[in-house]
């Protein structure tokens, strides 16, 4: 028996690797489908026959409140940081993937990020929690009127990296895990501490699951120390 799981795009790579590790360790096997976070939550809320749900903690909490996932099974899995990136330039040949993250933040302080936003002609951001947080931060800085016509939201399920690679935007923000290894982009780094955007992705057993015990067992493996190295390899931290 193979469990079915659903997640947002931000955790696609790490969950695939974790699923392989779980199978090798004798834990329940699972096949994850990764889609836009909003679509994933809608499918869970519609009662689709799923076993494990991995979404941003806020989305999981809303699904729990509405009875679509078992609140007792909520388990934080990974912490994701938002990074800034630009299209790869002439030096892309030195970095075939165009996306090796440098150590340290993209900007020294929030003031440098504000300056970069004001200098950009087209600013890409996602439909997920990182995009929502970025827009709120811009609003808090009083820059909404100045930047509103330059903000380009990616379509659900479409990575900001694709917009950067196509030169549709000249500055983009997305979960670091969704930028690493993507061609045509150069990662500047994560956002500085004074304006960091971090998202915890949480797993839970769907109430529609036909195998809740096995689903809970699988989640326990995903949260175990055995899985921590895989998370780091995919640019995630352990919450």
Helices and strands as residue ranges (DSSP letters): E 2-8, G 9-11, H 12-24, E 29-35, H 37-45, E 52-56, H 57-65, G 71-73, E 75-87, G 90-94, H 110-119, E 123-125, H 129-140, H 144-147, G 148-150, E 151-153, H 160-165, E 171-175, H 176-179, E 185-190, G 193-195, E 198-205, H 212-222, G 225-227, H 228-233
